[in-house]
Amino acid sequence: MNYTELKTNVQDICETSFTDDQLAMFTQQAEQKIYNTVQIPALRRNQTGVVAIGNRYLVFPTDLLYVFSLAVISSSGEYTYLLNKDTNFMLEAYPNPATTGAPVHYGFFDDTAFIMGPTPDAAYSIELHYGYYPASIVTAGTTWLGEEFDSALLNGALIEAIRFQKGEPDVVEMYEKLYVQALTLLKSLSDSKMRADTY
């Protein structure tokens, strides 16, 4: 389902005409809920880079939603996966930024960067696997979610639209049940079928 079809379906089911801004809001709220509820393997990215010697901060991608793994790669090609820790742990365990070594831990320092500990003593290559916020169907026209699992997107948008209309509680509850069913199926797809080891 593309965005034009989604808008038409929401208005037809609700038997109401909404403004473009309202339809965009319903859709983006539904997308946000879905992407924060289910880790969809189709929405994974991989980024490589190099950490700077003596700099314990690593800026992460602006579209980062959640981290699967962060690895430091030695000059011999050996991967060491860093352990995710709270920032308080990082600052207590590695209070002196001048203490250097191969990083073992990382944490979210702020909304733009990780903090690593200890501070890198070499220009290590790094590899980050993460889930990302894809472009909204509102701006892209079509997305993986709209094409592959439109029932979750449609029912999520309907919940937002009906609540906006101050719909009857039983109607809201009906669409919430449909939404939960769709999310359950999507979660089953993403957790078992898309990640399953076929060996």
N, C-alpha and C positions, 0 to 999 in steps of 0.2 A: 504494500500500500504506500503510495507516495503522499506528500503533504496535502495536495489538492483533494485527493480521495479521503484522507483523514478528516479534513475540515468539513467536507460534504457529509460524511457519515456522522460526525458529532452533531452537526446541526439537524440532520434528518432524524436521528434518534431522539434528540432533545426537543424536536419540533420548535426550534427557536433559531433566530438569526443572531449570530454573535459578530462583534467587530473582529477585524484581523488581529488587533492587539490582544483581545480576549482569547481567541483561539490559539495564538502563539503562546500566551501565558499558560493555558491549560496543558498544551502539548509539552512545553519545556518543564513544567512541574512534574508531569508524568515521567518524562525521560530521566529527570534527576532522581526520582524515587527508584526507578528501575535500575539505573546504573549504580546506585548506592546500596541496592539490595542484593543484586546478583552479580557475581564476577564472571563476566562473559568472556571466554577465551578468545573469541573473535575480536575482542577489543584490547588485545595485548600489543605492547610495543617493546622494542629492544633498542637501547641507546648505548653507544660506547663512547669513551672519552679518556682523558688523562687527568689525574689529579696533580695539583701543583705541589712541589716540595715545600714543606713548611706551612701549608695552608690547610687547616683542618675542616674548612667549609667546602661543600660541593653543591653548587646550584643545580636544582632538579628541573625537569621540563615543566613548562607552564601548564600543560594539559594533564599532569599527573593526577590520577584519582586514588590509586593505592599501589603499593610496592609488592611485587612477587619476590624479587631477590636483588641484592646488590653485591657484586663480586669484585675483588681486587685481583688483577692478573699479574703474576710475577714476570720478570724478564724471560724466564724459561717456559712461560705459558701455563703455569699452574694457577688454577682458580682457587681463591679462598673466599667463601661466602661469608659476608659480615653479618653479625647478629644485631638485630634491631633492639635498641634500648631507649628508655625514656631520656629526655634531655637532662633531667636531674641526675640520673645515673652517670651520664656522660661527663657532666661538669664535676661530679664528685670523684669519679674514677680517673679522670684525666684533667685535673685542675690546672696544670701548667702546659700551655700550648707549645712550649719549647721542648717538651718531652716527645721525642719522635720515635717512629718504628713503623712496621707494617700495620695498617689499620686492621682492627679486629671487630670493632663495634661501630654502629652508626645510629643516629637518631634524627628526628625531625627537629631542627633548631628553630625554624620559623616557617613562614608560609612560602619561602622561596628556596631554602637550602637545608641540606643535611649537615650534621656535625659528625666528624669521624674521630675515632680514638684508637690508638694514639695518633698524633699529627703525622701525616705521611713523611717518611724519611727519603723517599725517592719519587720520581714521576711515574707512579703506577698507572697502568691501563685499568680502566674500570668498565664493567658491563652492568647495566641496569635493566631489569625486566619489570615492566609496570603495566597496570591497567590505566587507560586514559579516557577522558571525556571526548567522545567523538563529536563531530559537528552536529548540531541539532537538525532534525528533519525540517524544521522551520526555515533554516537558511540553506540547507543542502538539497532540499527537495525529496531526496531518497536517502535512506540509511540502512544499515544492516538490520536494525531493529524493525523498521517499517517493512522491509522486504522479507525477512525471515521469521519474525515473531510479532506480527501486527496486532494480535489479540491482546497482548499485554499493553501495548501502546494505546490502542483504542480504548480499552476499558479503563486505563489510568487517566486518559484525557476526559472520558465520560464522568468519572468520579469528580474531577475538578470542575467540570462544566455544571454538573447537577448540584454540587455544593454551592457554586456561584449563584445558581438560580434559587437557592434555598429550597431545594427539592424535598419531597417527603422522605422521612427517615427510612421507610421500607424500600423506597426506590434507591436511595444511596446505598443501603445495605445490600440490595440485589447486585448492584454494579461492583461493590467492594468484593462480594463473593466471586463474581466472574473474574475480577482483577487478581484476586488471590489464587484462583485456579490457574490462570494464565501464568502468573509468576512461579507457581509450583512446577508447572511443566517446563518453563524456561530454566528454572534452577536445576531440574532433573537433567535437562539437555546439557547445560553448561557444566554441571558437576560430575556427571557420569559419562554421558555419551561423547562429549567433545573433548574430555580429558582422559578417557579410559585408555589403558594400556592394552593394545591389541595383540601383544605377544602371547 
